[in-house]
Amino acid sequence: MILRHISYMRFLKRTFFVFIFCLLLPVHTQAQKTIAVKTNIPHWATVTPNLGIEVAFRHKMTFELSGGYNPFEFKDDKQWKHWIIWPEARYWLRETFYGHSIGLHGVFAGFDVGGLDLPFNLWPEFKNKRVEGNINGIGLSYGYAWIIGNSLLLEVSAGGGYGRLNYDTFTKGSKGYKTNEERKHYIGPTKAAISLVYLF
């Protein structure tokens, strides 16, 4: 577990430096230099603070780095702890930060989830177990952004692709004992966002 944490910290440092490098690149857009700050509204419904920054770096091209973190535990051994990072390169079909976009994104996440009775019987094993692990993946995405105010946008995006899941299963509770170790390939949704975006 400690080695896994160290490797994630190294990955986060590298991602951070790539992001800073992209911020320092000259911004070329038709109108002006543009940076977008955004938040994914549905993440707030799961008590997951999140933030994203997107930078234009070529004509109709942007690079986004978004992430969220939920460190909270609830009563009765219920927890939905997780972190997630989405780096993404996007091409805008009309103009930067407006209209249709297509993108290539990565997804890197860690989770520690258990004791939850999710709606529609999704992942019924979460009710009596705790699952701790990570997913690393890549996918394609589509998005659309509407102007809703001065420098304010509403953006919807979704994506799908491939992920590699590594996780351990424990008995319910934060101090449960390990019962299983799993490694799985995943093909399906890798991104979903309804974001409020501010341009400056």
BANU-894263 format. One line per field, with one value per residue (C-alpha): residue number from 1; residue in three letters; x, y, z. Coordinates in steps of 0.02 Angstrom, whole numbers, plus 32768, in hexadecimal, padded with zeros to 4 digits. Layout:
seq = NUM:...
type = Ala:...
east = X:...
north = Y:...
up = Z:...
//
This chain:
seq = 1:2:3:4:5:6:7:8:9:10:11:12:13:14:15:16:17:18:19:20:21:22:23:24:25:26:27:28:29:30:31:32:33:34:35:36:37:38:39:40:41:42:43:44:45:46:47:48:49:50:51:52:53:54:55:56:57:58:59:60:61:62:63:64:65:66:67:68:69:70:71:72:73:74:75:76:77:78:79:80:81:82:83:84:85:86:87:88:89:90:91:92:93:94:95:96:97:98:99:100:101:102:103:104:105:106:107:108:109:110:111:112:113:114:115:116:117:118:119:120:121:122:123:124:125:126:127:128:129:130:131:132:133:134:135:136:137:138:139:140:141:142:143:144:145:146:147:148:149:150:151:152:153:154:155:156:157:158:159:160:161:162:163:164:165:166:167:168:169:170:171:172:173:174:175:176:177:178:179:180:181:182:183:184:185:186:187:188:189:190:191:192:193:194:195:196:197:198:199:200
type = Met:Ile:Leu:Arg:His:Ile:Ser:Tyr:Met:Arg:Phe:Leu:Lys:Arg:Thr:Phe:Phe:Val:Phe:Ile:Phe:Cys:Leu:Leu:Leu:Pro:Val:His:Thr:Gln:Ala:Gln:Lys:Thr:Ile:Ala:Val:Lys:Thr:Asn:Ile:Pro:His:Trp:Ala:Thr:Val:Thr:Pro:Asn:Leu:Gly:Ile:Glu:Val:Ala:Phe:Arg:His:Lys:Met:Thr:Phe:Glu:Leu:Ser:Gly:Gly:Tyr:Asn:Pro:Phe:Glu:Phe:Lys:Asp:Asp:Lys:Gln:Trp:Lys:His:Trp:Ile:Ile:Trp:Pro:Glu:Ala:Arg:Tyr:Trp:Leu:Arg:Glu:Thr:Phe:Tyr:Gly:His:Ser:Ile:Gly:Leu:His:Gly:Val:Phe:Ala:Gly:Phe:Asp:Val:Gly:Gly:Leu:Asp:Leu:Pro:Phe:Asn:Leu:Trp:Pro:Glu:Phe:Lys:Asn:Lys:Arg:Val:Glu:Gly:Asn:Ile:Asn:Gly:Ile:Gly:Leu:Ser:Tyr:Gly:Tyr:Ala:Trp:Ile:Ile:Gly:Asn:Ser:Leu:Leu:Leu:Glu:Val:Ser:Ala:Gly:Gly:Gly:Tyr:Gly:Arg:Leu:Asn:Tyr:Asp:Thr:Phe:Thr:Lys:Gly:Ser:Lys:Gly:Tyr:Lys:Thr:Asn:Glu:Glu:Arg:Lys:His:Tyr:Ile:Gly:Pro:Thr:Lys:Ala:Ala:Ile:Ser:Leu:Val:Tyr:Leu:Phe
east = 8000:808F:80E7:8044:8031:80E5:80CB:802C:8087:810D:8085:802E:80D1:80F2:803F:8050:80F1:80A5:8010:807E:80E2:8041:800F:80B1:8099:8062:7FA7:7F6B:7EB2:7E55:7E1B:7E8E:7EF1:7E76:7E78:7DDE:7DBE:7D33:7CDB:7C77:7BCB:7B98:7C37:7BF8:7B5E:7BD5:7C2D:7CC6:7D1D:7D65:7DB9:7DF9:7E67:7E69:7EE7:7EE3:7F8C:7F6D:7EE5:7E46:7EAD:7EA7:7EF3:7E8C:7EBD:7E2B:7E24:7DBB:7DD8:7D61:7DB3:7D13:7CD5:7C23:7BCB:7BB0:7C53:7C19:7C9B:7CAB:7D60:7DB3:7E20:7E1F:7E87:7E54:7ED9:7E90:7EC4:7E2F:7E0B:7D7C:7D1D:7CDF:7D49:7DA7:7D36:7C94:7C2A:7C5E:7D02:7D54:7DDF:7E5A:7E61:7EB3:7E63:7EC4:7E64:7E72:7DE0:7DB3:7CF9:7C88:7BEB:7B7F:7AD6:7ADA:7A3B:7A03:7A66:7B09:7B9E:7B3E:7BE4:7C03:7B79:7BD4:7C89:7D0D:7D6E:7E14:7E79:7E99:7E70:7EDF:7E97:7E85:7DEF:7D9D:7D21:7CA1:7C69:7C00:7C0D:7B87:7BA2:7B2B:7B72:7C03:7C9B:7C2C:7C0C:7BAE:7C09:7BCF:7C4A:7C4F:7CCE:7CF3:7D8B:7DF9:7E31:7E9A:7E4F:7EB9:7E5F:7E58:7DB8:7DA6:7D20:7CB1:7CFF:7DA0:7DFB:7DB6:7E26:7E57:7DF2:7E21:7E93:7E53:7E9A:7E1E:7E14:7D88:7D35:7CAC:7C8E:7D2C:7CEE:7C4B:7C3D:7BC2:7C35:7C22:7CB1:7CF9:7D6C:7DF1
north = 8000:8079:8054:8073:811A:814C:8124:818D:821E:8214:8210:82A7:8309:82E2:8312:83B4:83E4:83BB:8427:84B9:84A8:84B4:854F:85A2:857D:8610:8612:8627:8647:86B3:8733:8735:86CE:865F:85F4:859A:8569:84EA:847C:83DD:83FA:8341:8322:839C:832B:82A2:831E:831D:83C6:83D8:8454:8459:84CE:84D0:8530:8557:852E:851F:8556:84FE:8490:848F:842B:840A:83C7:83A3:8348:8324:82E3:829A:826E:8256:81C3:81B6:815E:80A1:8079:80CE:8121:8167:81A1:81BF:8230:8244:829F:82B9:8302:8323:836D:83B1:83F1:846D:845F:8513:8580:8569:8554:855B:84D8:8425:83D6:832C:82F3:8271:825E:81F9:81C5:81A2:817F:812F:80F6:80B0:808C:8020:800A:805D:8027:8079:809A:8027:7F99:7FDE:7F81:7F1F:7EE1:7F8F:7F76:7EF5:7F0D:7F92:7FA1:7FFE:8017:807D:808E:80CF:80E6:8144:8176:81E3:826A:82DF:8384:841D:84C9:8551:8608:8632:86D9:8750:86DC:8651:85AB:850B:8473:83BE:8334:8277:81F6:813E:80D1:8051:8044:7FCF:7FAE:7F72:7F5E:7EFE:7EC8:7ED5:7EAD:7F42:7FD1:8034:7FB0:7F17:7E89:7E64:7DDD:7DE9:7E3C:7E65:7EA1:7EC8:7F17:7F95:7FD8:8058:810C:8165:8217:8275:832D:83BD:844F:8505:855F:860C:8659:86DA
up = 8000:802A:7F84:7F27:7F81:7F56:7E9D:7E9B:7EEC:7E64:7DDF:7E2C:7E2E:7D76:7D47:7DA7:7D4C:7CA2:7CCF:7D05:7C63:7BFE:7C5F:7C2B:7B72:7B08:7AF3:7A3F:7A26:79AA:7A29:7AC0:7B3B:7B96:7C32:7C76:7D2A:7D44:7DC0:7DA1:7DF0:7E09:7E6E:7EF0:7F05:7F42:7FB7:7F46:7F3B:7E8C:7E19:7D67:7D03:7C45:7BDB:7B20:7AD2:7A16:799E:79DB:7A51:7B0F:7B9D:7C39:7CE3:7D57:7DFB:7E94:7F43:7FC3:806A:80CE:8135:8173:8203:8209:81AE:810E:80A3:7FF3:7FFA:7F53:7EE9:7E2C:7DA9:7CF2:7C7E:7BD1:7B29:7AC7:7A19:7A06:7962:795C:79CD:7A6F:7B08:7AA3:7A4B:7A26:7A5D:7A52:7AC5:7AFD:7BBA:7C41:7CE4:7D83:7E23:7ECC:7F37:7FE2:7FDE:804A:80B1:802C:7FEA:7F3F:7EDB:7E4E:7EA0:7E57:7EA0:7F25:7F6C:7FB3:8034:809E:8067:8052:7FAF:7FA3:7F05:7E69:7DB1:7D25:7C78:7BD6:7B6E:7AEB:7B18:7ACC:7B15:7AF3:7B43:7B49:7B75:7C04:7C3D:7C31:7C3A:7C7E:7C25:7C43:7C00:7BF0:7BC7:7BC9:7B98:7B90:7B82:7BD7:7C8B:7CF5:7DA2:7E33:7ED9:7F7C:7FD2:808F:810F:8136:8198:818F:81F7:819C:8167:80B4:805E:7FA7:7F27:7E78:7DD2:7D48:7C9C:7C87:7BE9:7BFF:7C39:7C73:7C81:7CA2:7CCE:7CD3:7CF6:7D21:7CC8:7CE0:7C5C:7C7E
//
